[in-house]
Amino acid sequence: MMDSWLNLLVQVPLVGIFIWFILERDKRGNASQIERDREWRDFMREQREAHTGALSRLAEEIKAIGGQVGIVSGVLAGLNFTRKDKQK
């Protein structure tokens, strides 16, 4: 009977230490995961801002090129019209 109580007195602190270790590991893991998630959100925000800026600049450039194409088309149409007049 005394051996079983002695065994129990040895095992209870060991189980307590094991449970404390597991809880501490989980707490540190959660803190690490929260930090990683925050860094990921920051990275994604920066990427979104960079992509939005790049797309805005591309849209402006395409708009400018469209205006230039319109001018060139007008000039070419005028040249074509002038050429037809000379052929008559």
RODO-2510 file (C-alpha; in nm, 4 decimals, decimal comma):
residues 88
     n   res          X          Y          Z
     1     m     0,0000     0,0000     0,0000
     2     m     0,2819     0,2377     0,0835
     3     d     0,4468     0,1703    -0,2546
     4     s     0,1364     0,2770    -0,4445
     5     w     0,1201     0,6042    -0,2477
     6     l     0,4891     0,6649    -0,3087
     7     n     0,4391     0,5966    -0,6807
     8     l     0,1465     0,8373    -0,6849
     9     l     0,3483     1,1069    -0,5048
    10     v     0,6175     1,0761    -0,7736
    11     q     0,3779     1,0657    -1,0703
    12     v     0,1534     1,3606    -0,9753
    13     p     0,4332     1,6223    -0,9889
    14     l     0,5613     1,4710    -1,3142
    15     v     0,2153     1,4982    -1,4684
    16     g     0,1878     1,8549    -1,3380
    17     i     0,5227     1,9450    -1,4964
    18     f     0,4156     1,7817    -1,8237
    19     i     0,0860     1,9745    -1,8286
    20     w     0,2662     2,3019    -1,7470
    21     f     0,5161     2,2353    -2,0269
    22     i     0,2382     2,1680    -2,2804
    23     l     0,0447     2,4811    -2,1783
    24     e     0,3588     2,6961    -2,1953
    25     r     0,4469     2,5568    -2,5384
    26     d     0,0950     2,6307    -2,6642
    27     k     0,1084     2,9852    -2,5239
    28     r     0,4397     3,0537    -2,6984
    29     g     0,3141     2,8923    -3,0173
    30     n     0,0030     3,1112    -3,0158
    31     a     0,2116     3,4246    -2,9586
    32     s     0,4386     3,3226    -3,2442
    33     q     0,1413     3,2571    -3,4709
    34     i    -0,0166     3,5937    -3,3867
    35     e     0,3117     3,7716    -3,4698
    36     r     0,3479     3,5770    -3,7958
    37     d    -0,0102     3,6618    -3,8930
    38     r     0,0487     4,0317    -3,8208
    39     e     0,3628     4,0312    -4,0356
    40     w     0,1746     3,8527    -4,3140
    41     r    -0,1078     4,1096    -4,3050
    42     d     0,1467     4,3923    -4,3216
    43     f     0,3194     4,2274    -4,6163
    44     m    -0,0102     4,1761    -4,7987
    45     r    -0,1096     4,5405    -4,7341
    46     e     0,2227     4,6591    -4,8814
    47     q     0,1784     4,4322    -5,1827
    48     r    -0,1739     4,5573    -5,2415
    49     e    -0,0597     4,9198    -5,2222
    50     a     0,2291     4,8526    -5,4611
    51     h     0,0041     4,6724    -5,7102
    52     t    -0,2617     4,9421    -5,6886
    53     g    -0,0009     5,2098    -5,7557
    54     a     0,1430     5,0169    -6,0491
    55     l    -0,2008     4,9602    -6,2000
    56     s    -0,2849     5,3294    -6,1621
    57     r     0,0340     5,4273    -6,3425
    58     l    -0,0401     5,1740    -6,6168
    59     a    -0,3920     5,3117    -6,6569
    60     e    -0,2543     5,6648    -6,6908
    61     e     0,0020     5,5485    -6,9459
    62     i    -0,2612     5,3615    -7,1470
    63     k    -0,4814     5,6709    -7,1433
    64     a    -0,1908     5,8854    -7,2693
    65     i    -0,1086     5,6317    -7,5413
    66     g    -0,4764     5,6242    -7,6430
    67     g    -0,4696     6,0012    -7,6862
    68     q    -0,1536     5,9778    -7,8952
    69     v    -0,3063     5,7048    -8,1110
    70     g    -0,6089     5,9284    -8,1664
    71     i    -0,3849     6,2142    -8,2801
    72     v    -0,1859     5,9878    -8,5125
    73     s    -0,5079     5,8440    -8,6548
    74     g    -0,6335     6,1957    -8,7227
    75     v    -0,3091     6,2899    -8,8956
    76     l    -0,3124     5,9721    -9,1049
    77     a    -0,6762     6,0259    -9,1992
    78     g    -0,5920     6,3826    -9,3034
    79     l    -0,2990     6,2615    -9,5115
    80     n    -0,5115     5,9936    -9,6721
    81     f    -0,7835     6,2499    -9,7506
    82     t    -0,5267     6,4908    -9,8989
    83     r    -0,3776     6,2143   -10,1107
    84     k    -0,7199     6,1183   -10,2513
    85     d    -0,7837     6,4821   -10,3421
    86     k    -0,4557     6,5017   -10,5361
    87     q    -0,5317     6,1818   -10,7277
    88     k    -0,8586     6,3207   -10,8699
***
